[in-house]
Each structure stands twice: as structure tokens, then as C-alpha cells.
Amino acid sequence: MGLRIKEEPSDFYVKEIKTLPIKERGRFAYYLLKKENLTTIDALREVSKRLGIPLKSIGFLGLKDKKAITEQFISIEATEKLPKNLKGKNWELSFVGFGDEPLRLGEFEGNYFEVVIRGVTKKHKKVFERMLPLVEKYGCENYFGEQRFGSVKHAQEFVLKHLLKHDYEEAMKEYLTSLKDKRLKKELLKAWKDWDRFLALMPKGSQAEVEVVKALKRGESFKNAFMVLPKNVRLMFVFAYQSYLWNRYLYTFVVRYLPHCKTPFLKWELAFFNEMSEKVWEEIKDLEIPYLGTDYPPQNKKVELIIKEVLQEEGITPKMLMAERIGIKLFSDGKRKAFFRPENLKVLEENRGSLKLSFTLPPGSYATILLRKLFCSEIND
């Protein structure tokens, strides 16, 4: 079975790190949201229902894992009716204090983790013992993790690739039928365009997708039906593909220029350096890799060449980089650090067949990526 995490929600604990400017009075009330086996958005939906406020009026700093026990901060516009504490089935809110600003996505200092890894063999432990000091000294490749690829995990192709070709029907089919359950996927494909049957078969809880199918049933075009989706859902198509491209750039850099090991990752693989010298590290430790290299030219000629190669292999032309579809720009530039270093990486418990680790990661870095590097192995969650 290999290495496993998240067998139980208690195996994966995450606490958001944020210094809040607490006041006795303020425009916004800050709460600590503790949840178990629930996505952040689903938890916030329940909070919005219980308090009778719009979901969009709740501020939060980041999305936390579903199959985990997590703690994170949220902000709500302060009113006299707000309770000090609130409890749901798998979540609870605790009042922290007041402040003048809402909480915004990404504005936090990091995440603290406690993670149990199961299925650890003697071979895994040997690799871990060799990689631990390397990671403590030099860090880890800053790949995007599984959460970024939720929309393509069970898909044949990126939705964005269909959108680039103006093939809105294939894009919609990819989006609505990319499910883990192969039997259900087959049934949905058979029912394609029989929207009553399709609606009856759809998984429960997929409200945004249900609204899209209802629009198709009313006679909307596939292109117009996409516009029924909230903008943040449409942007997921962009994030998934650009994250894939960026991972390819970093993977190619590591494979081409550094001693490395490889691990399977979804439908692809990742590469991690498993040796490092002070001289090489000095050259690459501050490396930042752009998403496209248009607004943010690469600082490294090797990276510049890799970006051009990958975009060419993917069939992405300069004209495509300017494309807009379904009300969004399909590509946006920016840059991301190639490497991150975990803080306070410790072994909390060591048992037969398992390890419990604790560490703190900067915003935007993934615990699952760090674990893959520490064991140079696939991690099943």
C-alpha cells in the first residue's frame, strides 16, 4: 500500500499562524474556526446559514484540508447579535476579539502541522534519516500539491485546454463527468444531453454544478452555462493548469541540473534534489520561477529556456497567453519561490510502521510535498 496519511482526521492537524491586531471594539469580529473532516467552504456555508449572513461577507485567510482537524481564523462584520461561540456537527467557532480590517486570502504567516505517516518500512526510515538533515539545511522544492489539482484528478484533460480551442461542450463534459466513481462517470456520459436523467444521476452536494445543468436544460449554450458558475470556480480551471505548468518548470530544472530522486504524483511525477553543495545552493536558494515569464522575466537563463520549452511542448503560443474565455483571463503572470524551508521539523513519535512529525510551513507551501521529499516516495491520502 505504500506510505499513507490522513487515515483518520486526527492523523493530520493544521493550525493557521496569524498575529491578529486585537482590539476591544472594531468593525469586524474575529473567530477561531475549528473543524474536522469538512472543507473550509462547507464549514463557512454552515456558519453563514446559522448566522443568517451571506457567505461572501465572511473573511478567511486560507483553505484548509478536509480530512483533517484544522484551526483557522475568520472575520465577520461586527453586530450586537453575534454570539461568543457557535457549534455545528463537525465545527465550532470561538470568539477571539475585534479588529478594523476583514481577513483576506493569503495574509497569514504560515501553518503549523502535526502529521502521522503510516506504512513506514525500514527502507523508508533509512531514506528519511538521510533526507531529514538535507531538508533541514537546504529545504524542499516548492511544488504545488494535490489540492491545486482537484478539478483534474480524475479528468482526461485540463478544462482550460478545451476552452483555449473554444470547445465549450468538451470543456463542460470534462468538468461535469470527471469523477472518481468510474461507474457513475460512465452513466453520466451515457446521459449526456438528457439533462433530466443527468440531474437525477449527479452526486449530491454539487450545487454549483446542478445550477449549470439546469441552465443547459433551459436551453443555454455550453459557453453561457459556464457563466452560471461563481467566478472563483471558473478561476480554478486557470489555477490548475498554471500550477501544472509551473510544476513542470521546476521538475525540469531539478532533473536537468541537480542530483535527484523521483516520486509518482497524480498522473505525473515530481523530482527532488537528494544531494546539495554549499556552492550550488548559494546560486539557487533564492530562485524564483515565473508562471509565464512575460511580466516577470526569469532571473535565470536556464529557467527562461525551460519555460519556453514547456510552453512550446504544451502548444501554448504568445497569442494564447492573452486569451479570455468564460469571463476570465486564462493566463496570468506572477512568480513563486522555487524552494521553501520548513521550520522546527521534529519527530514527535516513532512507532512500528509509523512516524509522527511536526513542522511549520510558509503560506502557499504544501505538507504533502514535504513528506514526499522526506521519504522520496509516493504518499497516499
C-alpha positions in Angstrom: 0.0 0.0 0.0 2.9 2.4 0.5 3.1 5.4 2.8 -0.3 6.7 4.0 -1.5 9.9 5.6 -5.0 11.1 6.7 -6.3 7.6 7.5 -8.1 9.4 10.3 -8.8 13.1 10.5 -6.7 13.2 13.7 -3.7 12.0 11.7 -3.5 15.4 10.1 -3.6 18.5 12.3 -3.2 22.0 10.9 -3.2 25.3 12.8 -3.1 28.6 11.0 -0.5 31.1 12.2 -1.6 34.7 12.2 -0.9 37.7 14.5 -4.3 39.4 14.8 -4.4 43.1 15.8 -7.0 42.6 18.5 -9.0 45.5 19.9 -11.8 45.8 22.5 -14.1 47.3 19.8 -13.9 47.2 16.0 -15.8 46.8 12.7 -15.1 43.1 12.5 -15.3 40.2 14.9 -12.6 37.6 14.7 -13.3 34.0 15.4 -11.2 30.8 15.6 -12.9 28.1 13.4 -12.1 24.5 14.4 -13.3 21.9 12.0 -13.0 18.1 11.4 -13.5 16.2 8.2 -15.0 19.2 6.5 -13.8 21.6 3.8 -13.3 25.3 4.8 -16.0 26.4 2.3 -18.6 23.8 3.6 -17.9 24.9 7.2 -18.3 28.6 6.2 -21.6 27.7 4.4 -22.9 26.3 7.6 -21.8 29.3 9.6 -23.4 31.7 7.1 -26.7 29.8 7.4 -26.7 29.7 11.2 -25.9 33.4 11.5 -28.1 34.4 8.6 -25.4 36.3 6.7 -24.1 36.0 3.1 -21.2 33.6 2.6 -19.2 36.3 0.8 -19.3 38.5 3.9 -17.1 36.0 5.9 -13.4 36.7 5.5 -10.8 33.9 5.8 -7.1 33.6 5.2 -6.8 30.2 3.5 -8.4 26.9 2.6 -7.6 24.1 4.9 -7.6 20.3 4.2 -10.9 18.4 4.5 -9.8 15.1 6.0 -8.0 16.7 8.9 -8.5 18.6 12.2 -7.8 22.2 11.4 -7.9 25.6 13.2 -8.1 28.8 11.3 -9.3 32.4 11.7 -12.3 34.1 10.1 -13.8 37.6 10.2 -17.4 38.7 10.3 -18.8 42.2 10.3 -19.5 43.0 13.9 -23.1 43.3 15.2 -24.7 43.0 18.6 -26.4 39.8 17.5 -23.1 37.8 17.0 -22.6 35.0 19.5 -19.4 34.5 21.5 -19.4 30.8 20.5 -21.2 28.7 18.0 -21.1 24.9 17.4 -22.1 22.7 14.5 -21.8 18.9 13.8 -18.1 18.9 12.8 -17.1 22.5 13.6 -17.1 25.2 16.3 -16.5 28.9 16.4 -14.7 30.6 19.3 -14.7 34.4 19.6 -11.2 35.9 19.6 -11.7 39.7 19.6 -12.4 42.7 17.4 -10.4 44.5 14.6 -10.8 47.2 12.0 -9.9 45.1 8.9 -11.5 41.9 7.4 -9.3 38.8 7.0 -8.1 38.4 3.4 -6.9 35.3 1.5 -3.2 34.7 1.8 -2.5 37.3 4.6 -1.1 34.9 7.2 2.3 33.9 8.5 2.2 30.2 7.9 0.7 26.8 9.1 1.7 24.5 11.9 1.3 20.8 11.2 1.3 17.6 13.2 1.1 14.6 10.8 1.1 10.9 11.3 2.6 8.9 8.4 1.7 5.2 8.3 3.1 2.3 6.3 6.7 3.3 7.2 9.1 0.4 6.4 12.8 0.1 7.4 13.7 1.2 3.9 11.5 4.3 4.3 13.2 5.1 7.6 16.7 4.8 6.1 15.7 7.3 3.4 14.1 9.6 6.0 17.2 9.6 8.1 19.3 10.6 5.1 16.9 13.3 3.8 16.0 14.9 7.2 19.3 16.8 7.7 19.3 17.7 4.0 15.8 19.2 4.2 16.6 21.0 7.5 19.7 22.6 5.9 18.6 23.3 2.4 14.8 22.9 2.3 12.4 21.4 -0.2 11.1 22.1 -3.8 8.1 24.3 -3.6 5.8 22.3 -5.9 2.0 22.8 -5.9 0.3 19.9 -4.0 -2.7 17.8 -4.8 -5.3 20.3 -3.5 -4.4 22.5 -6.5 -5.4 19.8 -8.9 -8.9 18.8 -7.6 -10.6 19.6 -10.9 -8.2 17.3 -12.9 -7.5 14.4 -10.6 -10.0 12.2 -12.4 -10.1 14.0 -15.7 -8.7 13.1 -19.1 -7.6 16.7 -19.9 -7.5 20.2 -18.3 -10.7 22.1 -18.8 -8.7 25.1 -19.8 -7.2 23.2 -22.8 -10.7 22.7 -24.2 -11.5 26.4 -23.5 -8.5 27.5 -25.5 -9.9 25.7 -28.5 -13.4 27.2 -28.0 -14.7 23.7 -27.5 -17.1 24.6 -24.7 -19.1 21.3 -24.9 -15.9 19.2 -24.3 -14.9 21.6 -21.5 -18.2 21.2 -19.9 -18.2 17.4 -20.3 -14.7 17.2 -18.7 -15.9 19.4 -15.8 -19.2 17.6 -15.1 -18.1 13.9 -15.6 -14.6 13.8 -14.1 -15.4 11.7 -11.1 -13.5 9.1 -9.0 -16.5 6.7 -9.3 -15.9 5.2 -12.8 -19.3 3.5 -12.9 -21.1 6.8 -12.2 -18.9 8.6 -14.8 -19.9 6.1 -17.4 -23.6 6.6 -16.5 -23.3 10.4 -16.7 -21.6 10.2 -20.2 -24.4 7.9 -21.4 -27.0 10.5 -20.1 -25.1 13.5 -21.8 -27.7 16.0 -23.1 -30.6 14.1 -21.4 -30.5 16.7 -18.7 -33.3 15.3 -16.6 -31.6 12.0 -16.4 -28.2 13.7 -15.9 -29.6 15.7 -12.9 -31.0 12.6 -11.3 -27.6 10.9 -11.5 -25.4 13.8 -10.3 -23.7 13.4 -6.9 -25.4 15.1 -4.0 -23.9 18.3 -2.7 -22.6 19.7 -6.0 -24.9 22.8 -6.0 -22.8 24.9 -8.4 -22.8 22.0 -11.0 -26.5 21.4 -10.5 -27.2 25.1 -11.4 -25.1 24.7 -14.6 -27.1 21.6 -15.7 -30.3 23.4 -15.0 -29.1 26.2 -17.3 -28.3 23.6 -20.0 -31.8 22.1 -19.5 -33.3 25.6 -20.1 -31.5 25.7 -23.4 -28.5 27.8 -22.6 -25.4 27.2 -24.7 -22.4 25.4 -23.2 -20.5 28.7 -23.3 -23.2 30.6 -21.5 -23.8 27.8 -18.9 -20.2 28.2 -17.7 -21.1 31.8 -16.7 -23.5 30.3 -14.1 -20.5 29.1 -12.1 -19.2 31.5 -9.5 -16.0 33.3 -10.7 -13.9 31.6 -8.1 -14.9 28.2 -9.5 -14.1 29.3 -13.1 -10.7 30.5 -11.9 -9.9 27.0 -10.6 -9.5 25.9 -14.2 -6.8 28.6 -14.6 -5.1 27.8 -11.3 -5.0 24.0 -12.0 -3.4 24.4 -15.4 -0.9 27.1 -14.4 0.1 25.1 -11.4 0.8 22.1 -13.6 2.9 24.3 -15.9 4.9 25.7 -13.0 5.5 22.2 -11.5 6.8 21.2 -14.9 9.3 24.1 -15.0 10.7 23.2 -11.5 10.7 19.4 -12.2 12.7 20.0 -15.4 15.1 22.3 -13.6 15.8 19.7 -10.9 16.1 16.7 -13.3 18.4 18.6 -15.6 20.7 20.3 -13.1 20.6 18.5 -9.7 21.2 15.0 -8.3 17.7 13.8 -7.6 15.1 11.2 -6.8 11.7 10.9 -8.4 8.3 10.1 -6.9 4.9 9.5 -8.6 2.4 12.4 -8.3 -1.2 12.1 -9.6 -0.7 11.3 -13.3 2.8 12.8 -13.4 5.9 12.7 -11.2 8.0 15.0 -9.1 11.8 15.2 -8.7 13.6 16.3 -5.5 17.3 17.0 -5.1 18.9 14.4 -2.8 22.4 15.9 -2.6 23.4 19.5 -2.3 26.7 21.5 -2.1 27.1 24.9 -0.5 28.3 26.4 -3.8 25.2 25.2 -5.8 22.8 26.2 -3.0 24.2 29.7 -2.9 23.4 30.0 -6.6 19.8 28.7 -6.4 18.5 29.2 -2.9 16.7 32.5 -3.8 15.5 31.3 -7.2 12.0 32.5 -8.2 10.3 30.9 -11.2 7.6 32.9 -13.1 4.3 31.4 -14.2 4.8 32.6 -17.8 7.9 34.8 -17.9 6.1 37.7 -19.7 5.5 40.3 -17.0 8.2 38.7 -14.7 11.2 37.7 -16.8 13.1 34.7 -15.4 16.2 35.7 -13.4 18.0 32.6 -14.6 18.8 31.8 -18.3 18.3 28.1 -17.6 14.8 28.7 -16.3 14.0 31.0 -19.2 14.9 28.2 -21.7 12.8 25.7 -19.7 9.7 27.9 -19.7 9.9 28.4 -23.5 10.4 24.6 -24.0 7.4 23.6 -21.8 5.1 26.2 -23.3 6.1 25.0 -26.8 5.5 21.4 -25.9 2.1 22.3 -24.5 1.2 24.1 -27.7 0.8 27.4 -25.9 1.5 30.4 -28.2 2.1 34.0 -27.1 -1.3 34.9 -28.5 -3.0 32.2 -26.3 -1.4 33.8 -23.3 -3.7 36.8 -23.8 -6.8 34.7 -24.3 -10.1 35.4 -22.4 -12.9 32.8 -22.2 -16.0 32.4 -19.9 -15.5 35.9 -18.4 -11.9 35.3 -17.2 -8.3 35.7 -18.4 -7.0 32.2 -19.0 -3.4 33.1 -18.0 -1.8 35.5 -15.5 1.8 36.0 -14.7 3.5 36.1 -11.3 6.3 34.3 -9.7 6.9 31.7 -7.0 9.9 30.7 -4.9 11.4 27.5 -6.2 12.3 26.3 -2.7 11.0 26.6 0.9 12.4 25.6 4.2 10.3 24.1 7.0 10.8 25.4 10.5 11.1 23.3 13.7 10.9 20.0 11.8 10.7 17.4 14.6 9.9 13.7 15.1 7.2 13.7 17.8 6.6 9.9 17.9 8.2 6.9 16.4 6.3 3.6 16.4 6.5 0.4 14.5 5.3 1.2 11.0 4.5 4.9 11.7 6.1 8.3 12.4 4.5 11.5 13.8 6.1 14.7 12.6 5.6 18.4 13.4 6.7 21.4 11.4 5.8 24.9 10.3 5.5 25.9 6.6 5.2 29.3 5.0 2.0 30.3 3.2 1.4 28.5 -0.1 3.7 25.6 0.6 2.3 22.0 0.9 2.9 19.5 3.7 2.3 16.6 1.3 5.1 17.8 -0.9 7.5 18.0 2.1 6.5 14.4 3.1 7.2 13.2 -0.4 10.7 14.7 -0.3 11.5 13.3 3.2 10.7 9.8 2.1 11.4 10.1 -1.7 8.2 8.2 -2.0 4.6 8.3 -3.1 2.2 9.4 -0.3 -1.4 8.2 -0.4 -4.0 10.4 1.2 
